[in-house]
């Protein structure tokens, strides 16, 4: 029997469709706009740095393709997200405001997608409950959208520029799910052409989301959850059962099995130890419950990006018991959701949606344990479940339900505004985060960066001391300290030896390029009398021996070493260093700068020889089978020959460079490198 709906639209429906949603978006904008004066943060620099390599704007075919296909932050290269950053490239790297404006607009657009997705879920349920009250049918999608938009936990996604990748992935995942629900409804209601169009568009939207960020791969799992909850409660679930089963298998079960198998294989191949693998999974139970608490109970403040205290737990009986309690709680919630999925489909959907949304980043994959932005999509589930619970309470205790929601909404709005205001004040935020996370080395790194940028020497010295205390194995704080407290007398040989030893083993490259090159400039100009250019060269060569650094870092180091050697009159060694850099990662524009450096150092023949060298333009060892560069290589027949390891240039890798010309030239560092 077909469902009939009143032909005369209700006044409340007209109001909400024409006015309430735009009002909600405008209100959310004014709550959050204080964060637009924020700045770039950690991963922004590594992902967006290629924007600064171009001469002017990235607008030529070569520059655009190089930017879109050169990212290695994920298995796909995330070209969809990178494409949107070209819109804001005018502001790089000095002004993040335009980037943050785009992020905020995308956040509001995703809020509209939340509204539509929630409305379709409720429509699926109400086909068996056509007499449901007006609050559920018309208000719930608006309230879900409004509450989700001002959730304080979203601030670290919206105002962290590079998390636009998370936003786009969530947006297209919601679009994919909405298309699937619409397609199911159309087919079951004898509108096959419309249904097929929606179902064809569904995987395309998910694919676009996947190439924005890989989290969109959970779309098939969420489709299975939709089928088990809101769609199984629909009258249409009993029509054409064969077609329904075929659609569910093709769009949900089969791809879900492939994804789960891939996650299991990837975890196994990573060779994870207890602390890196199983210990990480154990602690995720506590992490997920902590996420839930922060979503349901608004917080005055959080540690922002700095959750270094969440580390993989060591194997002990006490730790296993504590983690087991966390996972037992989650298992109980999942079991209850499955048990009540017929009676309370929206509540069941909400909890299952939340846990499934964390499936990829809470697995045994080698990722950081805790980030607030991972809740951007999953939080929708808890909001739907919570609002449906308030809806049920409203049917019995209207005043209590209204007071509960009003309190929750007001608290979230106030906390979101306060937190956005903090993110809009980089100096204050950096200080507050060190108070909230005093044992986080990343928080002290951020304060050091901000203090250095704003020439706050006293704060910089204090931050450096705390940074070194919390990160004793990192080289970056030592280099910045050396640069700040540049000695006037020659460095103690033992201190130089300690720096070289640390360079060989420092666990990460982040920050080194920001402090290494300025330190070399100081040494070359005589501003740092106690540090010689030769000692800087030793540190670079030690960094090249560090097995933890990738080809992009080593390409930078070889280039820097080449400029030092050229400035000291050692042309052939400089030529070999530049060759090594180009063999690792070939960049025609960087080679032009290297040639210019050789000519300015008095080696025109070597510059001509470097120009005549032929280098491979791609290194597929950096890109997996799903990477956009690999896919385009199949389409465009790009050269994908693999590159082998390269030997160290002739001579002792740590031999002191000798000045063969008898002159000391100015170090001709390229203008395109970070300063």
ZABA-994102 format. One record per residue (C-alpha): x, y, z. Coordinates in pm, whole numbers, plus 50000, padded with zeros to 5 digits. Layout:
BEGIN
REC    east   north      up
REC       X       Y       Z
...
***
This chain:
BEGIN
REC    east   north      up
REC   50000   50000   50000
REC   50147   50331   49900
REC   50210   50605   50150
REC   49998   50917   50107
REC   50107   51253   50232
REC   49898   51567   50284
REC   49899   51783   49975
REC   49864   52103   50171
REC   50199   52190   50323
REC   50197   52259   50695
REC   50301   52611   50802
REC   50578   52471   51016
REC   50717   52279   50716
REC   50717   52593   50504
REC   50890   52785   50780
REC   51168   52533   50834
REC   51232   52473   50466
REC   51241   52842   50372
REC   51388   53014   50674
REC   51510   52799   50962
REC   51805   52632   50788
REC   51956   52958   50652
REC   51910   53115   50997
REC   52095   52821   51152
REC   52382   52859   50906
REC   52410   53234   50969
REC   52402   53180   51345
REC   52677   52916   51321
REC   52888   53148   51108
REC   52875   53423   51369
REC   52956   53177   51647
REC   53266   53049   51464
REC   53397   53347   51266
REC   53634   53454   51547
REC   53868   53174   51439
REC   53926   53323   51094
REC   54229   53517   51217
REC   54417   53195   51294
REC   54743   53082   51138
REC   54904   52786   50967
REC   54996   52485   51179
REC   55219   52177   51160
REC   55103   51968   50863
REC   54996   52276   50670
REC   55359   52347   50587
REC   55457   52000   50467
REC   55144   51963   50250
REC   55120   52315   50111
REC   55491   52393   50077
REC   55481   52317   49699
REC   55264   52628   49659
REC   55576   52830   49737
REC   55795   52659   49479
REC   55622   52813   49179
REC   55729   53141   49022
REC   55426   53341   49131
REC   55104   53138   49122
REC   55058   52768   49053
REC   54879   52823   48724
REC   55068   52642   48448
REC   54980   52286   48349
REC   55311   52151   48478
REC   55281   52329   48814
REC   54918   52227   48868
REC   54979   51862   48782
REC   55292   51852   48995
REC   55101   51993   49292
REC   54796   51769   49251
REC   54990   51445   49205
REC   55289   51495   49432
REC   55136   51463   49778
REC   55227   51160   49990
REC   55021   51228   50304
REC   54791   50936   50220
REC   54766   50633   49990
REC   54570   50830   49729
REC   54762   51159   49725
REC   54431   51336   49804
REC   54413   51539   49479
REC   54052   51652   49535
REC   54152   51835   49851
REC   54470   51974   49696
REC   54269   52116   49408
REC   54069   52332   49649
REC   54386   52475   49804
REC   54470   52637   49470
REC   54174   52869   49531
REC   54355   53024   49827
REC   54715   53014   49708
REC   54736   53396   49708
REC   54762   53382   50087
REC   55044   53125   50111
REC   55254   53126   50322
REC   55199   53456   50502
REC   54822   53475   50558
REC   54596   53182   50647
REC   54274   53387   50651
REC   54157   53300   50300
REC   54226   52931   50363
REC   54025   52944   50686
REC   53736   53125   50514
REC   53711   52840   50265
REC   53723   52586   50547
REC   53440   52762   50730
REC   53226   52777   50414
REC   53284   52405   50359
REC   53184   52343   50721
REC   52852   52520   50664
REC   52799   52328   50341
REC   52866   52002   50523
REC   52607   52114   50779
REC   52353   52127   50496
REC   52457   51772   50403
REC   52400   51668   50767
REC   52050   51819   50748
REC   51967   51630   50428
REC   52111   51301   50551
REC   51919   51321   50880
REC   51599   51414   50697
REC   51630   51110   50470
REC   51696   50881   50766
REC   51384   51010   50941
REC   51185   50979   50619
REC   51289   50613   50601
REC   51167   50551   50955
REC   50844   50750   50932
REC   50716   50546   50639
REC   50606   50302   50908
REC   50524   50580   51152
REC   50344   50838   50942
REC   50169   50976   51251
REC   50495   51069   51423
REC   50482   51413   51577
REC   50584   51727   51394
REC   50895   51767   51610
REC   51057   51449   51482
REC   50961   51492   51119
REC   51052   51857   51077
REC   51264   51972   51367
REC   51507   51686   51419
REC   51710   51737   51096
REC   51741   52110   51168
REC   51844   52052   51529
REC   52097   51787   51426
REC   52250   52023   51170
REC   52254   52319   51409
REC   52407   52126   51699
REC   52666   51955   51480
REC   52779   52285   51327
REC   52863   52440   51666
REC   53007   52130   51830
REC   53323   52256   52008
REC   53515   51948   51899
REC   53483   52063   51536
REC   53700   52372   51591
REC   54025   52179   51545
REC   53897   52062   51206
REC   53757   52389   51073
REC   54049   52611   51176
REC   54332   52372   51100
REC   54383   52447   50731
REC   54496   52104   50613
REC   54194   51937   50777
REC   53997   52059   50479
REC   54078   51707   50363
REC   53866   51570   50650
REC   53585   51813   50569
REC   53569   51719   50202
REC   53584   51349   50279
REC   53292   51384   50522
REC   53094   51599   50278
REC   53117   51348   49994
REC   53058   51053   50227
REC   52732   51213   50343
REC   52643   51284   49980
REC   52707   50919   49894
REC   52490   50794   50181
REC   52209   51037   50094
REC   52219   50926   49730
REC   52201   50563   49839
REC   51896   50620   50060
REC   51725   50822   49784
REC   51803   50551   49530
REC   51661   50280   49754
REC   51343   50478   49808
REC   51302   50548   49436
REC   51349   50186   49327
REC   51118   50050   49595
REC   50853   50305   49497
REC   50860   50197   49130
REC   51075   50482   48999
REC   51359   50273   48856
REC   51522   50537   48633
REC   51548   50784   48917
REC   51668   50511   49152
REC   51937   50389   48914
REC   52062   50746   48863
REC   52098   50791   49240
REC   52267   50453   49284
REC   52513   50523   49003
REC   52601   50858   49161
REC   52642   50701   49506
REC   52980   50526   49450
REC   53104   50820   49243
REC   53049   51054   49539
REC   53224   50807   49769
REC   53515   50782   49523
REC   53553   51160   49514
REC   53550   51160   49894
REC   53809   50882   49897
REC   54043   51096   49685
REC   53984   51387   49922
REC   54083   51170   50220
REC   54076   50794   50259
REC   53821   50796   50545
REC   53544   50790   50283
REC   53626   50421   50238
REC   53391   50352   50530
REC   53087   50447   50315
REC   52999   50080   50236
REC   53015   49994   50607
REC   52781   50283   50686
REC   52546   50161   50411
REC   52524   49822   50584
REC   52443   50003   50910
REC   52171   50205   50736
REC   52021   49884   50602
REC   52029   49726   50947
REC   51859   50022   51114
REC   51654   50294   50947
REC   51608   50123   50610
REC   51504   49794   50769
REC   51233   49990   50951
REC   51093   50118   50624
REC   50789   49975   50449
REC   50999   49957   50136
REC   51228   49699   50296
REC   50964   49432   50228
REC   50916   49519   49859
REC   51118   49345   49587
REC   51337   49152   49835
REC   51561   49011   49561
REC   51647   49356   49425
REC   51700   49485   49778
REC   51940   49201   49863
REC   52133   49253   49540
REC   52171   49626   49607
REC   52274   49571   49969
REC   52531   49309   49870
REC   52676   49519   49587
REC   52691   49850   49771
REC   52744   49736   50127
REC   52842   49382   50215
REC   53092   49305   49936
REC   53290   49632   49955
REC   53273   49620   50336
REC   53435   49277   50334
REC   53710   49404   50102
REC   53778   49705   50326
REC   53795   49496   50644
REC   54025   49247   50471
REC   54249   49533   50353
REC   54270   49677   50704
REC   54364   49337   50846
REC   54632   49277   50581
REC   54773   49630   50615
REC   54800   49592   50990
REC   54970   49255   50956
REC   55214   49381   50690
REC   55316   49673   50906
REC   55496   49428   51133
REC   55348   49603   51433
REC   55496   49524   51773
REC   55290   49526   52089
REC   55337   49898   52148
REC   55287   49995   51785
REC   55003   49758   51702
REC   54811   49562   51960
REC   54883   49814   52234
REC   54745   50088   52010
REC   54423   49896   51946
REC   54381   49828   52319
REC   54406   50196   52407
REC   54156   50293   52137
REC   53875   50174   52364
REC   53962   50449   52612
REC   54013   50698   52328
REC   53670   50632   52176
REC   53495   50670   52511
REC   53686   50994   52566
REC   53562   51118   52228
REC   53204   51032   52325
REC   53235   51219   52653
REC   53362   51534   52480
REC   53084   51522   52221
REC   52802   51472   52472
REC   52942   51698   52748
REC   53073   52037   52625
REC   53423   52113   52756
REC   53563   52448   52871
REC   53886   52382   52680
REC   54092   52099   52541
REC   54451   52035   52444
REC   54373   52129   52084
REC   54608   51921   51872
REC   54831   51806   52153
REC   54754   51462   52293
REC   55105   51325   52332
REC   54997   51168   52662
REC   54802   50911   52462
REC   55076   50663   52374
REC   55050   50287   52304
REC   55033   50114   52641
REC   55303   49870   52752
REC   55205   49507   52815
REC   55094   49475   53177
REC   54803   49311   53355
REC   54674   49643   53487
REC   54678   49811   53146
REC   54506   49517   52980
REC   54230   49516   53243
REC   54168   49891   53209
REC   54160   49867   52829
REC   53936   49561   52845
REC   53683   49758   53051
REC   53678   50028   52783
REC   53626   49781   52503
REC   53365   49591   52707
REC   53169   49916   52743
REC   53185   49973   52368
REC   53084   49613   52298
REC   52786   49653   52531
REC   52674   49970   52352
REC   52703   49798   52013
REC   52507   49494   52133
REC   52234   49713   52281
REC   52216   49913   51957
REC   52174   49596   51754
REC   51911   49468   51997
REC   51695   49783   51982
REC   51751   49859   51613
REC   51391   49769   51521
REC   51228   49962   51802
REC   51464   50261   51809
REC   51630   50263   51465
REC   51763   50621   51486
REC   51928   50562   51823
REC   52080   50236   51698
REC   52197   50411   51381
REC   52362   50685   51584
REC   52578   50461   51802
REC   52673   50221   51523
REC   52749   50514   51291
REC   52983   50665   51551
REC   53185   50349   51611
REC   53199   50253   51242
REC   53314   50605   51158
REC   53627   50544   51365
REC   53698   50202   51221
REC   53989   50299   50994
REC   54176   50534   51226
REC   54115   50321   51536
REC   54260   50006   51381
REC   54615   49877   51409
REC   54740   50110   51136
REC   55045   50313   51230
REC   54872   50643   51307
REC   54877   50882   51600
REC   54638   50766   51869
REC   54425   51071   51932
REC   54300   51361   51723
REC   53979   51557   51769
REC   53925   51599   51395
REC   53859   51225   51363
REC   53513   51292   51507
REC   53407   51525   51227
REC   53192   51261   51054
REC   53131   51007   51337
REC   52993   51277   51571
REC   52685   51301   51346
REC   52578   50960   51474
REC   52588   51055   51843
REC   52400   51378   51774
REC   52123   51192   51590
REC   52098   50935   51870
REC   52099   51201   52142
REC   51835   51415   51973
REC   51612   51115   51914
REC   51642   51039   52285
REC   51538   51397   52367
REC   51254   51357   52115
REC   51126   51051   52303
REC   51154   51241   52632
REC   50961   51530   52475
REC   50664   51301   52412
REC   50637   51251   52790
REC   50809   51550   52954
REC   50797   51845   52717
REC   50940   52108   52952
REC   51224   51884   53068
REC   51317   51789   52710
REC   51309   52152   52598
REC   51523   52263   52893
REC   51772   51982   52830
REC   51817   52071   52464
REC   51829   52446   52529
REC   52100   52396   52791
REC   52298   52166   52564
REC   52271   52400   52266
REC   52363   52711   52465
REC   52662   52538   52626
REC   52790   52415   52290
REC   52744   52756   52129
REC   52929   52933   52409
REC   53215   52684   52419
REC   53247   52680   52038
REC   53270   53059   52030
REC   53530   53069   52307
REC   53737   52799   52144
REC   53715   52960   51798
REC   53825   53289   51955
REC   54127   53114   52104
REC   54223   52959   51769
REC   54196   53306   51615
REC   54471   53434   51848
REC   54781   53226   51765
REC   55005   53366   52041
REC   54748   53319   52315
REC   54649   52976   52183
REC   55009   52853   52182
REC   55048   52958   52546
REC   54717   52806   52656
REC   54797   52474   52487
REC   55121   52441   52683
REC   54916   52491   53001
REC   54659   52232   52892
REC   54925   51985   52773
REC   55247   52065   52964
REC   55410   51731   52878
REC   55346   51762   52505
REC   55666   51827   52308
REC   55450   51934   52013
REC   55282   52203   52225
REC   55620   52347   52321
REC   55729   52327   51957
REC   55424   52531   51861
REC   55499   52792   52128
REC   55862   52807   52009
REC   55747   52859   51651
REC   55503   53135   51743
REC   55749   53310   51976
REC   56016   53298   51706
REC   55775   53438   51447
REC   55673   53730   51670
REC   56030   53790   51800
REC   55935   53717   52160
REC   56284   53617   52280
REC   56197   53556   52645
REC   55909   53322   52562
REC   56121   53152   52297
REC   56399   53072   52545
REC   56153   52932   52797
REC   55970   52727   52533
REC   56298   52585   52402
REC   56401   52473   52749
REC   56069   52291   52799
REC   56076   52152   52445
REC   56417   51995   52500
REC   56305   51860   52837
REC   56003   51688   52681
REC   56180   51574   52361
REC   56536   51477   52457
REC   56598   51283   52134
REC   56496   51558   51887
REC   56759   51764   51706
REC   56535   52057   51607
REC   56519   52224   51953
REC   56899   52194   51984
REC   56951   52368   51650
REC   56713   52648   51741
REC   56880   52686   52081
REC   57221   52700   51911
REC   57093   52963   51671
REC   56943   53170   51951
REC   57241   53142   52187
REC   57505   53156   51918
REC   57845   53120   52091
REC   58119   53375   52027
REC   58398   53123   52084
REC   58449   52796   51894
REC   58210   52519   51990
REC   58338   52246   52216
REC   58428   51943   51996
REC   58224   51720   52226
REC   57915   51935   52165
REC   57964   51914   51789
REC   58009   51538   51816
REC   57690   51512   52024
REC   57494   51710   51762
REC   57626   51487   51481
REC   57536   51172   51675
REC   57188   51306   51746
REC   57147   51398   51377
REC   57199   51035   51281
REC   56922   50916   51512
REC   56672   51202   51555
REC   56329   51041   51501
REC   56171   51314   51288
REC   56258   51582   51035
REC   55982   51827   51130
REC   56127   52168   51209
REC   56481   52090   51096
REC   56452   52278   50768
REC   56319   52584   50955
REC   56624   52600   51182
REC   56908   52440   50985
REC   56935   52680   50693
REC   56913   53002   50901
REC   57184   52858   51127
REC   57410   52801   50825
REC   57345   53156   50708
REC   57450   53283   51049
REC   57770   53080   51038
REC   57853   53195   50684
REC   57792   53562   50758
REC   58001   53558   51074
REC   57704   53629   51302
REC   57770   53299   51479
REC   58145   53303   51536
REC   58149   52983   51735
REC   57993   52774   51456
REC   58181   52709   51133
REC   58029   52626   50796
REC   58223   52299   50803
REC   58052   52198   51128
REC   57714   52273   50969
REC   57816   52052   50677
REC   57897   51766   50918
REC   57548   51792   51066
REC   57390   51777   50719
REC   57591   51467   50626
REC   57492   51301   50952
REC   57126   51375   50876
REC   57171   51210   50535
REC   57276   50892   50717
REC   56955   50894   50923
REC   56742   50598   50804
REC   56419   50758   50927
REC   56419   51033   50663
REC   56248   50993   50327
REC   56360   51094   49981
REC   56206   51442   49996
REC   56398   51526   50313
REC   56721   51384   50171
REC   56670   51573   49847
REC   56655   51895   50051
REC   56967   51800   50248
REC   57168   51707   49934
REC   57074   52041   49779
REC   57179   52230   50091
REC   57507   52037   50102
REC   57568   52122   49736
REC   57535   52494   49800
REC   57777   52476   50093
REC   58033   52285   49885
REC   57998   52526   49593
REC   58046   52825   49822
REC   58366   52668   49956
REC   58501   52623   49604
REC   58456   52244   49590
REC   58275   52234   49259
REC   58284   51865   49171
REC   58157   51761   49515
REC   57880   52021   49485
REC   57793   51885   49139
REC   57769   51531   49280
REC   57550   51650   49567
REC   57310   51821   49325
REC   57298   51504   49114
REC   57202   51300   49420
REC   56923   51546   49499
REC   56781   51524   49146
REC   56805   51146   49137
REC   56597   51124   49451
REC   56331   51374   49341
REC   56365   51555   49012
REC   56235   51911   49007
REC   56328   52112   48693
REC   56290   52444   48870
REC   56510   52338   49157
REC   56772   52218   48911
REC   56771   52562   48748
REC   56852   52715   49087
REC   57129   52460   49141
REC   57278   52546   48801
REC   57262   52914   48891
REC   57438   52842   49219
REC   57722   52662   49040
REC   57764   52948   48791
REC   57767   53211   49066
REC   58028   53007   49256
REC   58254   53011   48948
REC   58177   52671   48796
REC   57998   52743   48463
REC   58113   52416   48304
REC   57970   52212   48590
REC   57646   52410   48563
REC   57631   52321   48193
REC   57702   51955   48276
REC   57421   51950   48534
REC   57185   52099   48276
REC   57269   51817   48033
REC   57197   51542   48289
REC   56880   51339   48240
REC   56679   51243   48548
REC   56365   51037   48599
REC   56063   51254   48670
REC   55885   51011   48899
REC   55965   50770   49180
REC   55680   50517   49205
REC   55831   50368   49520
REC   55669   50667   49695
REC   55326   50601   49549
REC   55098   50303   49603
REC   54862   50150   49351
REC   54576   50377   49460
REC   54779   50697   49437
REC   54663   50949   49177
REC   55014   50960   49028
REC   55009   50582   48972
REC   54661   50591   48817
REC   54757   50873   48583
REC   55074   50693   48486
REC   54855   50411   48354
REC   54629   50654   48170
REC   54898   50885   48029
REC   55180   50630   48001
REC   55409   50822   48233
REC   55755   50680   48305
REC   55733   50475   48626
REC   56068   50303   48629
REC   56174   50230   48985
REC   56474   50408   49130
REC   56740   50215   49318
REC   56937   50333   49618
REC   57211   50584   49543
REC   57568   50574   49672
REC   57727   50851   49873
REC   57940   51082   49655
REC   58307   50983   49622
REC   58519   51023   49932
REC   58464   50988   50304
REC   58104   51078   50388
REC   58224   51297   50674
REC   58549   51429   50527
REC   58607   51795   50596
REC   58547   51994   50275
REC   58868   52153   50150
REC   58879   52486   49970
REC   59052   52401   49642
REC   59044   52757   49512
REC   59195   52911   49822
REC   58893   53143   49854
REC   58587   53139   50075
REC   58281   53241   49880
REC   57945   53352   50015
REC   57706   53060   50063
REC   57465   53088   49773
REC   57155   52938   49932
REC   56853   52933   49699
REC   56577   53180   49763
REC   56317   52906   49718
REC   56420   52711   50027
REC   56254   52775   50366
REC   56401   53060   50565
***
